[in-house]
C-alpha cells in the first residue's frame, strides 16, 4: 500500500545555452527530480540524483568534462539521503530503488543506500558495462559497481498499461508501482508509474526534458537536437515520446513528469 509520495530536488545543473533546453537567457537550469514513496514495504526511491560521494569527489565520480560543462551546484542538502533524514527517516528505511536508467545524474545516490534493492531493466545494466565514447560520458561505474542487491527485469513479457506494453508490475507493491519500458534515451531506459489516491503519477525520466514537449503543437527544434545527441537510439526515442504524447492527450488525468524540468518540480515543491 502506498501512503505518500514526496518529490525531492536531488541536484541542480546550470549549463550554458539555455535555449537548448527550451529556456530563456544564457544559463539553463536542469534539476534532478526524484521521488520518495512511503509504502507498507518500506521506503521506495525513484532515481537518486547526485549522491554524497559525487559532491565530495566530483571529478573522480562524474568526470572533468561533465563537471565543468554541466556546472553542477554543489549542495549536500540536495542529496536524497540528506532529505530523507530531514523527513524523519533513516537511510536504512529505503528498501527499494527504481532507477529510470544509470546515467551519472540519476545513479549517483545509489552508493548512499547500500542495503536497498535496485530494480532495473537488465538491458540497461548490460549497456552500462560496455565500453564506448558515449558510455564513458554517461555511465560512471564507480557510482554503482559495488552495490550488492539487484533485481534485473526483462521486458519480454508483461502487461498493458493504457497504451504501453510489456509493463513490469511488482507483487510486493500490489501492482501500485509499475516499471514501464521507455526505450531510446538509453538501451534500457524506463519510466515508473505510481498509483496514488488521486490517480496515476507517471515519472518518465529522460524520455523528454521539457513539459512543453507533451503537446505536439509545441516545436522545440534546439531541444530536439540535444535529445538526439544524448539518445542511444533516436528512432526509439521518438517512438517513446510519441507514445507519451498520445497518453497525455487521451488520458489527461494522468500526471506526467520528467526528471530534469524545473517547472515540473516547482509545482510540487510549492504545494508541499
N, C-alpha and C positions, 0 to 999 in steps of 0.2 A: 504494500500500500504506500502511495506517495502522500506525504504530509505537507511538504512545502518545497518550493523551488526558489533558490537565491541566484541572482545574477551578479557575477563577480567581474571586476575590472582587473585583469591579471597581466597588464603590460601596456605600455604606450610607445608607439614609434612615430617619429616626426620626419619622414624622408622629404627630400626636396621634390619639386614638381607636383604640387597639389593637384593640378588639372588631370594628371594621370589617374587620380583616384576619384575623379568627379567632384573635386572640391575647389574652392576659390582660394586665391592667394598663392604664396610661394611654397611654404612648408605645409605638407599634408599632415593629417592626423589619422593614425590607424590604432585601434585598440585590440586587445586580446580579450574577447568576450567569452567567459566560461560560465558554466552552470554548476551549482551545488544542489543536489536533490536529497531531501530528507526522506528516507523510506524506513519501513519496518525491518529491512535487512541491513541497516546502517546507511552511512552517507555514500552518495554516488557523485563523483566528479566528472563533468563532461568537458574534455580538454583541460589543459593545465597551464597554458601560458608560459611565462618565464618563471623559472624556479630560483631558489636561493643561490645555488651554485652558478647560475647564469649571471647574476649580478656581482658575485664575488670574483668570478674569473671570466669576464665577458669574451675576451679574445680567444681563450683556450676552448671555451664551451660553444661560442657562437661563430667564431671566425673573425678575423680582422675586417674583411670586406663587408660582411653583413653588419657588424657593429658600427662601422663608420657610415655606410650608406643609409641604414635604417634609422640612425640617430635615436637609439633606444634611451628612454628616460629612466635612469636608474632610481628605483624606489622599492625598497624591500617590503614596504607596506602593501604593495600591489601583488605580492606573491599569494598564491592560493592558500598556502599553509598559514600565512600571517592572517589573512582574512577569515579563515576557518576558525582560528584561535580566538579572534575578536568576536566571533559569533557565539563563543562559549563552548566550542567543541575541541576535542583533542585530535591531532593528526591521525592517530590510530583509529579514530572513528570512521575514517574514509576506508571503506571496504572494497569499493569498485571504482575503476576509472574507465570511462569510454572515451577514446580519442578518435576524432574525425580522421586524423592522419598523423604522421610522425614528423612533419616539418618542425624545424627547430623552435618556432614561435608557438607551437602547440604542445610540444612534448617536454619542454624544459622542466616542468614541475613534477614529472614522474618520480625523479630521484628523491623528492621530499616525502614520498609516501611508499616506502619500501614494502609495507605489509599489504598493500592493495593489489587486487587482481586487475590486470589490464585486459580489456575486451577490445579486440581489433580484428579487421579482416586480415587473413593470412597473406593475401596478396600485397597488402601494404607493408607488413613486416618483412616479407621476402624482398620487396623492392628496395627497402632501406639497407639491405645487405649488399646490394650491387654497387659496383664502383663505376661512376661516370662523373663528368664535369658537373652536370646539374645536380646529381645526388650529393656530391661533396658540398654544394652550396646549401641544399635544402635539409639534408639529414645530418645530424651530429650524433653518432652512435654513443658517445660518452654520456649523453643525456639518459639513455635507457638500456644500454647493453648489459648492465649488471643487475637489472631487475629480474626477480625470480619467478614472479607469478603472472602467467599469461593465459588468456583464453582466446585461441585463434578460431575465427569464424570464416566459413567459406560460402559465398552466396550462390552455390549451385542450386540449392533448394530454398524454399521459404514461402511465405505467404504474401498476399497482396495487401497494400495499404493505400487506399484511394487509387491513384494512377501509377503507383510504384510497385515493383515486383521483387521477388527474392528477398523479402524483408525478413530480418532475423529477430525473433522475439526472445525473451528471457523468461523462463518459467519461474525463476525466483522472484521476478517482479510482476508476475501475473500478466505479462504482456502489456504492462503500462509504460514500459520503456522499450523502444524498438530501434534497431540499428538498420539503416537503410542505405544500400549502395548508391553513391553519387559519384560515379567514376569520371575521370578526366583530369582534374587538377593533379591528382597523383593516381598511381595504379590501383590503390585500394582505398581511395577516399570514400567516406561515408557520412551520412547525417544521422542525427539522433532525434527521434520523436518521443515526446513525453506527454502522457495523458494526465492533464491537470483537472481539477474540479470544474474549471471554467472552460475547458476544451483542450485541444491539442496544441502543443508548442513544438515547432519543427526547427531544430538547430541544424543549419546547412553548412557549417564550417566554412571552407574556402570555395564552395561551389560558385559563389559570386562574392563581390566585395562591397556593393552599394545597394541599399534598399530600392533605389530608383530602377534597378535592373529587373525587378519583379514585374514591371509593366513594359511590355514590348514596345510601346509607343515612345518610350524614352531611349534616345540614342546617345550612347557614351563611347564614341569611337576610340578615344585615347585609353580609356579603361579597358576596353575590349582588347586592345593591343597588349596591354600589361598582362591581362589574364591569359592571353595566348602565349606570352613569353614564359609564364610560370607553369603552363599546362604540360603534363606528361603526355596527354593525348587530347589535342584540341577538338577533334570531331566529337569525341565522347563528352568533353566539357560542354560543348554547345548543345548536345543532346540532353545532357543533365539539366542545363539551365532552362531549356525549353520545357522540360517536364515540371520543373519548379514553377515556371511562369504559368503553365497550364493549371497547376494546383492552386496558385494564388488567384487565378481568375475564376475557377469553378468552385473553390471552397474558401471563400473569403473569411470564414470564421476561424480558420487555422492561422495561428500566429507564426509567421515565418521570419526567422532571423538568421544572420550570418555572423561570422567570427570577428570581423575587423571594422565594421561600420559603427562609428561613434554615435550616430543617430539612433540606431537600434538600442545600444547600451544606455544612452542617456534617458530614454523614455522609461526604462525600468529603474534606473538608479534614482531618478527624480521622484518616482512614485513609490519608492520603497518606504 
